[in-house]
Each structure stands twice: as C-alpha cells, then as structure tokens.
Amino acid sequence: MISRKYSLKSKSSFKYLYKKGFEYSGRFFIVKYLISDNNEGLPLFGIVISNKFAKKSVTKTKVKRIFLGTIGEYVRTNQGLAAGQFVFIPKKQILSENGRITDDVEAITAEINTFLSKVVVSRSG
C-alpha cells in the first residue's frame, strides 16, 4: 500500500486534474497527470473506480489494492519520481468476462511501472 502523505485528498484536486491535466492511455488504465514546474513536494496519487467499472465493491477494492501496492512499491524503491499529481482510472480490460480480475496482474504492474519510469525520464531530461 501507499502512505497517506502520497494520496490526493480533495475533490477539487481531482476536478482540476480532469480539466487541466495531461492524459496517458495504456492497455489497462488511463492516467490524468500534472507535473509541478518547480519539482518541489511529493508526488500525489489517486485512483478512481466508478460503479460502471464493476458492480461489486470487492472487485473494486481488489483493483485499488493492485494499483496502490504497485505505486507504493515504486515510490519506496525509486526516489527520483517527479513531484506532481496522478489519477489512475482502470479500464474494463482488467476484468474477465465473469467480472473477476484477470490473472494478468504482472502485466498490470509492469504497465504501471513503465508509465512511472517514463514520467521520471521525461522530467529529468
């Protein structure tokens, strides 16, 4: 999991990110993000899962745990992450036909790590 100091908290932060943020679309998720110009502060993360994604809260919670676990591990191991705000929005490709999470957790984790490493590389150069 990820520490509370790395989480987006206010509704206005999410709204601002939706309007002004850049978008990255991958196979399993969409990310809205803004990188701070002065690179001061901590990276802040949020995850948005709507009721259209999955009806059962158990499924939504498992998806959140996958995302937060991967992000938390990345933040702990890589100190060069750019300061900014990130909102992850999972796509339905994560779920199988019967509404359960696919066995492709490693692929989801790899895609999240790839995105976060691109943010680090683009910020430093």
C-alpha positions as CSV (number, residue, x, y, z in Angstrom):
1,M,0.0,0.0,0.0
2,I,0.9,3.6,-0.2
3,S,1.4,6.1,2.6
4,R,-1.4,8.7,3.2
5,K,1.1,11.5,2.5
6,Y,1.2,10.4,-1.2
7,S,-2.6,10.5,-1.7
8,L,-4.8,13.1,-3.4
9,K,-7.5,14.0,-0.9
10,S,-9.7,16.9,-2.1
11,K,-12.5,16.8,-4.6
12,S,-11.2,20.0,-6.1
13,S,-7.8,18.4,-6.8
14,F,-9.4,15.7,-8.9
15,K,-11.6,18.2,-10.8
16,Y,-8.6,20.4,-11.6
17,L,-6.7,17.4,-12.8
18,Y,-9.5,16.3,-15.1
19,K,-9.7,19.8,-16.7
20,K,-6.0,20.8,-16.9
21,G,-4.1,17.5,-16.7
22,F,-2.3,15.6,-19.4
23,E,-3.6,12.1,-20.3
24,Y,-1.8,8.8,-20.8
25,S,-3.8,5.9,-22.1
26,G,-2.5,2.4,-21.7
27,R,-3.9,-1.1,-22.2
28,F,-5.2,-1.4,-18.6
29,F,-5.7,2.2,-17.4
30,I,-5.9,5.9,-18.2
31,V,-3.8,8.4,-16.2
32,K,-4.5,12.1,-15.8
33,Y,-1.5,13.8,-14.5
34,L,0.2,17.2,-14.0
35,I,3.9,17.6,-13.2
36,S,4.8,20.5,-11.0
37,D,7.2,23.0,-12.6
38,N,9.5,23.6,-9.6
39,N,9.6,19.8,-8.8
40,E,9.1,20.6,-5.1
41,G,6.9,18.5,-2.9
42,L,5.7,14.9,-3.1
43,P,4.0,13.0,-5.9
44,L,0.3,12.6,-5.1
45,F,-1.7,9.7,-6.4
46,G,-5.4,8.9,-6.6
47,I,-7.5,6.1,-8.1
48,V,-11.0,6.5,-9.5
49,I,-13.2,3.4,-10.0
50,S,-16.8,4.0,-10.9
51,N,-19.8,1.7,-10.5
52,K,-19.8,1.2,-14.2
53,F,-16.4,-0.5,-13.9
54,A,-17.6,-3.2,-11.5
55,K,-20.8,-3.5,-9.5
56,K,-19.2,-5.4,-6.6
57,S,-17.2,-3.4,-4.1
58,V,-15.0,-6.5,-3.5
59,T,-13.7,-6.3,-7.1
60,K,-13.2,-2.5,-7.0
61,T,-11.2,-2.9,-3.7
62,K,-9.0,-5.6,-5.2
63,V,-8.2,-3.4,-8.2
64,K,-7.4,-0.5,-5.9
65,R,-5.1,-2.7,-3.9
66,I,-3.3,-3.8,-7.0
67,F,-2.7,-0.2,-8.1
68,L,-1.8,1.2,-4.7
69,G,0.5,-1.7,-4.0
70,T,2.4,-1.3,-7.2
71,I,2.6,2.5,-6.9
72,G,3.7,2.2,-3.2
73,E,6.4,-0.3,-4.1
74,Y,7.6,2.0,-6.9
75,V,7.7,5.1,-4.7
76,R,9.7,3.2,-2.0
77,T,12.3,1.9,-4.4
78,N,12.7,4.9,-6.7
79,Q,13.4,8.3,-5.1
80,G,13.6,10.1,-8.5
81,L,9.8,10.3,-9.1
82,A,8.7,13.8,-10.3
83,A,6.5,15.9,-8.0
84,G,3.1,16.1,-9.4
85,Q,-0.5,14.8,-9.2
86,F,-1.6,11.5,-10.8
87,V,-5.1,10.0,-11.1
88,F,-5.3,6.4,-12.3
89,I,-8.6,5.2,-13.9
90,P,-8.7,1.5,-14.6
91,K,-10.2,0.1,-17.8
92,K,-12.5,-2.9,-18.1
93,Q,-9.8,-4.9,-19.7
94,I,-8.6,-5.7,-16.2
95,L,-11.7,-7.7,-15.6
96,S,-12.5,-11.1,-17.2
97,E,-15.9,-11.9,-18.7
98,N,-17.4,-13.1,-15.4
99,G,-16.5,-9.8,-13.7
100,R,-13.4,-11.0,-11.8
101,I,-9.9,-9.7,-12.0
102,T,-7.8,-11.4,-14.7
103,D,-4.7,-13.4,-13.9
104,D,-2.6,-10.8,-15.7
105,V,-1.6,-8.9,-12.5
106,E,2.0,-8.9,-13.6
107,A,1.2,-7.2,-16.9
108,I,-0.8,-4.5,-15.0
109,T,2.1,-4.0,-12.6
110,A,4.6,-3.8,-15.5
111,E,2.4,-1.2,-17.3
112,I,2.2,1.0,-14.2
113,N,5.9,0.8,-13.6
114,T,6.6,1.6,-17.3
115,F,4.4,4.8,-17.0
116,L,6.0,5.9,-13.8
117,S,9.5,5.4,-15.2
118,K,8.6,7.4,-18.3
119,V,7.5,10.3,-16.1
120,V,10.8,10.2,-14.3
121,V,12.8,10.1,-17.5
122,S,10.8,12.9,-19.2
123,R,11.1,15.1,-16.1
124,S,14.9,14.7,-15.7
125,G,15.7,15.4,-19.4
